[in-house]
Amino acid sequence: MATTEKNLASGHGWQVSDVICTARAGDRPFEEQHRGFCLAAVTRGTFRYRTRQGTAMLAPGAILLGNPGACYECGHEHGAGDRCLSFHFSPAYMERVVADVPGASRLGFADPRLPPLPGLAPLLAEAAQQTGDGEAFEELGLRIACAVVGAAANSSEVARTPSARDQKRVAEAVRLIELNADRRLSLTELADGTATSPYHFLRTFRHVAGMTPYQFLLRTRLHRAAVRLCASNEAISTIAFDAGFNDLSTFNRRFRREMGEAPGAYRCKRAGRRGH
Protein backbone atom coordinates (compact mmCIF):
# COMPACT_ATOMS: atom_id res chain seq x y z
CA MET A 1 0.00 0.00 0.00
CA ALA A 2 1.60 3.27 -1.12
CA THR A 3 -0.70 5.52 0.91
CA THR A 4 -0.77 6.12 4.66
CA GLU A 5 -3.55 8.10 6.29
CA LYS A 6 -3.28 9.52 9.81
CA ASN A 7 -6.45 10.74 11.47
CA LEU A 8 -5.73 14.16 12.98
CA ALA A 9 -9.16 14.98 14.36
CA SER A 10 -12.81 14.06 13.86
CA GLY A 11 -16.30 14.86 15.05
CA HIS A 12 -19.94 14.47 14.08
CA GLY A 13 -20.00 14.53 10.27
CA TRP A 14 -16.38 15.55 9.73
CA GLN A 15 -12.84 14.20 9.81
CA VAL A 16 -9.42 15.56 8.86
CA SER A 17 -6.48 13.36 7.88
CA ASP A 18 -2.85 13.74 6.93
CA VAL A 19 -2.46 11.62 3.79
CA ILE A 20 1.00 10.69 2.51
CA CYS A 21 1.48 8.82 -0.76
CA THR A 22 4.83 7.32 -1.75
CA ALA A 23 3.80 6.05 -5.20
CA ARG A 24 6.11 6.84 -8.07
CA ALA A 25 6.32 6.46 -11.84
CA GLY A 26 5.80 2.84 -12.80
CA ASP A 27 3.51 2.01 -9.87
CA ARG A 28 0.10 0.86 -11.00
CA PRO A 29 -2.68 3.24 -9.92
CA PHE A 30 -5.63 1.65 -8.18
CA GLU A 31 -9.24 2.74 -7.98
CA GLU A 32 -10.64 4.07 -4.71
CA GLN A 33 -13.99 5.52 -3.67
CA HIS A 34 -14.86 8.66 -1.73
CA ARG A 35 -16.86 7.81 1.38
CA GLY A 36 -18.24 11.34 1.69
CA PHE A 37 -17.38 14.78 0.40
CA CYS A 38 -13.61 15.24 0.23
CA LEU A 39 -11.65 18.49 0.13
CA ALA A 40 -7.95 17.63 0.01
CA ALA A 41 -5.42 20.45 0.08
CA VAL A 42 -2.22 19.43 -1.69
CA THR A 43 0.78 20.44 0.41
CA ARG A 44 3.57 18.61 -1.43
CA GLY A 45 4.19 16.87 -4.75
CA THR A 46 2.14 16.54 -7.90
CA PHE A 47 -0.23 13.82 -9.11
CA ARG A 48 -2.94 13.09 -11.64
CA TYR A 49 -6.48 12.82 -10.29
CA ARG A 50 -9.19 11.17 -12.38
CA THR A 51 -12.83 10.95 -11.38
CA ARG A 52 -16.25 11.30 -13.00
CA GLN A 53 -15.93 15.11 -12.92
CA GLY A 54 -12.87 14.93 -15.17
CA THR A 55 -9.11 14.61 -14.95
CA ALA A 56 -6.73 17.17 -13.52
CA MET A 57 -3.16 17.44 -12.41
CA LEU A 58 -2.86 18.69 -8.85
CA ALA A 59 0.09 20.67 -7.48
CA PRO A 60 0.68 22.28 -4.06
CA GLY A 61 -2.02 24.81 -3.23
CA ALA A 62 -4.72 23.10 -5.30
CA ILE A 63 -7.81 21.51 -3.73
CA LEU A 64 -8.93 18.04 -4.78
CA LEU A 65 -12.73 17.85 -4.89
CA GLY A 66 -14.54 14.57 -4.29
CA ASN A 67 -18.22 13.65 -4.18
CA PRO A 68 -19.75 10.86 -2.06
CA GLY A 69 -19.64 7.47 -3.73
CA ALA A 70 -17.52 8.66 -6.63
CA CYS A 71 -14.73 6.35 -7.72
CA TYR A 72 -11.36 7.94 -8.41
CA GLU A 73 -7.81 7.13 -9.36
CA CYS A 74 -4.54 8.93 -8.63
CA GLY A 75 -1.42 8.48 -10.76
CA HIS A 76 2.20 9.53 -10.39
CA GLU A 77 3.52 9.08 -13.90
CA HIS A 78 5.61 12.24 -13.66
CA GLY A 79 6.67 12.47 -10.03
CA ALA A 80 7.20 10.55 -6.83
CA GLY A 81 4.78 10.93 -3.93
CA ASP A 82 2.58 13.65 -2.54
CA ARG A 83 1.04 14.84 0.70
CA CYS A 84 -2.44 16.21 1.33
CA LEU A 85 -4.41 17.56 4.25
CA SER A 86 -7.70 15.85 3.59
CA PHE A 87 -11.03 17.05 5.01
CA HIS A 88 -13.98 14.64 4.83
CA PHE A 89 -17.59 15.67 5.38
CA SER A 90 -20.86 13.76 5.47
CA PRO A 91 -23.60 14.75 2.98
CA ALA A 92 -25.73 16.11 5.85
CA TYR A 93 -22.84 18.30 7.06
CA MET A 94 -22.17 19.66 3.55
CA GLU A 95 -25.87 20.25 2.98
CA ARG A 96 -25.86 22.71 5.89
CA VAL A 97 -22.69 24.37 4.55
CA VAL A 98 -24.20 24.84 1.08
CA ALA A 99 -27.38 26.29 2.58
CA ASP A 100 -25.35 28.97 4.38
CA VAL A 101 -22.99 29.97 1.55
CA PRO A 102 -24.28 32.80 -0.67
CA GLY A 103 -24.46 31.78 -4.33
CA ALA A 104 -24.15 28.04 -3.68
CA SER A 105 -27.18 26.19 -5.00
CA ARG A 106 -26.09 22.60 -5.53
CA LEU A 107 -24.76 19.82 -3.35
CA GLY A 108 -21.83 18.33 -5.20
CA PHE A 109 -18.79 19.45 -7.15
CA ALA A 110 -18.83 19.77 -10.94
CA ASP A 111 -15.04 20.03 -11.31
CA PRO A 112 -12.28 17.69 -10.07
CA ARG A 113 -10.23 20.45 -8.43
CA LEU A 114 -9.90 24.07 -7.51
CA PRO A 115 -6.64 25.70 -8.60
CA PRO A 116 -4.69 27.65 -5.98
CA LEU A 117 -6.78 30.72 -5.10
CA PRO A 118 -5.78 33.85 -3.12
CA GLY A 119 -8.83 33.58 -0.86
CA LEU A 120 -7.79 30.11 0.31
CA ALA A 121 -4.10 30.87 0.91
CA PRO A 122 -4.44 32.09 4.54
CA LEU A 123 -6.58 29.09 5.48
CA LEU A 124 -4.17 26.60 3.92
CA ALA A 125 -1.19 28.20 5.64
CA GLU A 126 -3.04 28.02 8.94
CA ALA A 127 -3.95 24.39 8.30
CA ALA A 128 -0.34 23.47 7.53
CA GLN A 129 0.85 24.47 11.01
CA GLN A 130 -2.17 23.15 12.91
CA THR A 131 -1.65 20.36 15.46
CA GLY A 132 -4.06 17.75 16.77
CA ASP A 133 -6.38 20.23 18.50
CA GLY A 134 -9.85 18.89 17.72
CA GLU A 135 -11.72 22.13 18.38
CA ALA A 136 -9.32 24.12 16.21
CA PHE A 137 -9.56 21.60 13.38
CA GLU A 138 -13.36 21.59 13.53
CA GLU A 139 -13.49 25.36 13.11
CA LEU A 140 -10.78 25.34 10.44
CA GLY A 141 -12.49 22.55 8.51
CA LEU A 142 -15.77 24.47 8.47
CA ARG A 143 -14.04 27.64 7.28
CA ILE A 144 -12.29 25.74 4.50
CA ALA A 145 -15.53 23.98 3.49
CA CYS A 146 -17.38 27.29 3.23
CA ALA A 147 -14.56 28.90 1.27
CA VAL A 148 -14.26 25.99 -1.15
CA VAL A 149 -18.02 25.71 -1.70
CA GLY A 150 -18.20 29.45 -2.37
CA ALA A 151 -15.24 29.36 -4.77
CA ALA A 152 -16.58 26.29 -6.58
CA ALA A 153 -19.99 27.95 -6.98
CA ASN A 154 -18.35 30.92 -8.71
CA SER A 155 -15.93 28.87 -10.78
CA SER A 156 -16.41 28.71 -14.53
CA GLU A 157 -13.51 26.33 -15.01
CA VAL A 158 -14.01 23.72 -17.68
CA ALA A 159 -12.18 20.53 -16.80
CA ARG A 160 -9.88 19.70 -19.71
CA THR A 161 -7.50 16.83 -19.43
CA PRO A 162 -3.91 18.02 -19.94
CA SER A 163 -1.72 15.89 -22.17
CA ALA A 164 0.77 13.50 -20.59
CA ARG A 165 3.62 15.58 -21.99
CA ASP A 166 2.24 18.79 -20.48
CA GLN A 167 1.71 17.09 -17.12
CA LYS A 168 5.32 15.87 -17.14
CA ARG A 169 6.67 19.32 -17.99
CA VAL A 170 4.72 21.05 -15.26
CA ALA A 171 5.54 18.37 -12.67
CA GLU A 172 9.24 18.86 -13.41
CA ALA A 173 8.89 22.64 -13.10
CA VAL A 174 6.95 22.33 -9.82
CA ARG A 175 9.72 20.19 -8.34
CA LEU A 176 12.34 22.69 -9.47
CA ILE A 177 10.41 25.56 -7.88
CA GLU A 178 9.85 23.69 -4.61
CA LEU A 179 13.55 22.85 -4.34
CA ASN A 180 14.76 26.35 -5.22
CA ALA A 181 12.00 28.70 -4.05
CA ASP A 182 14.43 30.69 -1.92
CA ARG A 183 16.49 31.84 -4.92
CA ARG A 184 15.79 33.72 -8.12
CA LEU A 185 14.16 31.54 -10.77
CA SER A 186 13.62 33.03 -14.21
CA LEU A 187 10.95 31.94 -16.65
CA THR A 188 13.72 31.09 -19.12
CA GLU A 189 15.43 28.77 -16.61
CA LEU A 190 12.17 26.97 -15.88
CA ALA A 191 11.35 26.66 -19.58
CA ASP A 192 14.85 25.36 -20.36
CA GLY A 193 14.34 22.69 -17.72
CA THR A 194 11.36 21.37 -19.70
CA ALA A 195 12.94 21.88 -23.14
CA THR A 196 10.28 24.33 -24.31
CA SER A 197 10.14 27.99 -25.27
CA PRO A 198 9.26 30.44 -22.45
CA TYR A 199 5.96 31.33 -24.14
CA HIS A 200 4.87 27.72 -24.60
CA PHE A 201 5.97 26.84 -21.07
CA LEU A 202 4.03 29.76 -19.59
CA ARG A 203 0.86 28.77 -21.44
CA THR A 204 1.27 25.09 -20.52
CA PHE A 205 1.97 25.75 -16.85
CA ARG A 206 -1.04 28.03 -16.52
CA HIS A 207 -3.35 25.50 -18.15
CA VAL A 208 -2.15 22.56 -16.03
CA ALA A 209 -1.52 24.25 -12.66
CA GLY A 210 -4.20 26.94 -12.78
CA MET A 211 -1.71 29.79 -12.30
CA THR A 212 1.48 31.18 -13.82
CA PRO A 213 4.93 29.93 -12.75
CA TYR A 214 5.68 33.22 -11.01
CA GLN A 215 2.39 33.09 -9.09
CA PHE A 216 3.21 29.55 -7.97
CA LEU A 217 6.73 30.57 -6.92
CA LEU A 218 5.43 33.57 -5.01
CA ARG A 219 2.74 31.59 -3.22
CA THR A 220 5.23 28.86 -2.34
CA ARG A 221 7.44 31.48 -0.69
CA LEU A 222 4.54 33.17 1.10
CA HIS A 223 3.06 29.88 2.30
CA ARG A 224 6.37 28.80 3.81
CA ALA A 225 6.83 32.20 5.42
CA ALA A 226 3.32 32.09 6.90
CA VAL A 227 3.88 28.65 8.41
CA ARG A 228 7.21 29.77 9.86
CA LEU A 229 5.70 32.94 11.30
CA CYS A 230 3.28 30.82 13.31
CA ALA A 231 5.79 28.16 14.30
CA SER A 232 8.68 30.35 15.50
CA ASN A 233 9.60 33.65 17.12
CA GLU A 234 12.22 34.50 14.51
CA ALA A 235 12.43 38.05 13.21
CA ILE A 236 10.08 38.77 10.33
CA SER A 237 13.00 40.08 8.28
CA THR A 238 14.89 36.80 8.72
CA ILE A 239 11.89 34.78 7.59
CA ALA A 240 11.36 37.08 4.59
CA PHE A 241 14.96 36.86 3.40
CA ASP A 242 15.14 33.09 3.94
CA ALA A 243 11.95 32.67 1.91
CA GLY A 244 13.55 34.36 -1.09
CA PHE A 245 12.48 38.01 -0.80
CA ASN A 246 15.17 40.63 -1.36
CA ASP A 247 13.71 43.34 0.84
CA LEU A 248 11.28 43.53 3.73
CA SER A 249 8.92 46.09 2.17
CA THR A 250 8.26 43.84 -0.82
CA PHE A 251 7.63 40.88 1.48
CA ASN A 252 5.22 42.90 3.64
CA ARG A 253 3.30 44.14 0.62
CA ARG A 254 3.07 40.72 -1.01
CA PHE A 255 2.15 39.02 2.26
CA ARG A 256 -0.64 41.49 2.99
CA ARG A 257 -2.04 41.08 -0.52
CA GLU A 258 -2.00 37.27 -0.33
CA MET A 259 -2.93 36.68 3.31
CA GLY A 260 -5.12 39.72 3.92
CA GLU A 261 -3.05 41.22 6.73
CA ALA A 262 0.49 42.26 7.57
CA PRO A 263 2.97 39.57 8.74
CA GLY A 264 3.07 40.90 12.32
CA ALA A 265 -0.72 40.96 12.62
CA TYR A 266 -0.95 37.51 11.05
CA ARG A 267 1.52 36.12 13.61
CA CYS A 268 -0.21 37.77 16.59
CA LYS A 269 -3.67 36.55 15.60
CA ARG A 270 -2.54 32.93 15.17
CA ALA A 271 -0.53 33.08 18.39
CA GLY A 272 -3.71 34.19 20.16
CA ARG A 273 -5.65 31.25 18.75
CA ARG A 274 -2.98 28.79 19.90
CA GLY A 275 -3.13 30.24 23.38
CA HIS A 276 -6.84 29.46 23.83
PyMOL commands that set and color helices and strands:
alter all, ss='L'
color gray80, all
select helices_A, chain A and resi 91-100+118-128+134-153+164-179+187-193+198-209+213-231+236-243+248-259+263-274
alter helices_A, ss='H'
color red, helices_A
select strands_A, chain A and resi 3-11+14-21+31-33+37-45+47-51+54-58+63-66+71-75+82-89+113-114
alter strands_A, ss='S'
color yellow, strands_A
deselect
rebuild
show_as cartoon
